[in-house]
């Protein structure tokens, strides 16, 4: 994960309210690993998206 590059394209701010213990946990992970908090969050969100792609309701066209 440390050698992967994230947030390279156009960036857009997302403001959310998250339980304090989750925020504190991610802050500690960022401090302990030297990985930016933004990087950790985007990795977590991308992994969630990959695991729950059915939430996106993508429609596939068959020719």
Secondary structure, DSSP 8 states (H G I E B T S, - for coil): -TT---S-S----------HHHHHHHHHHHHHH---HHHHHHHHHHHHHHHTGGGG-------
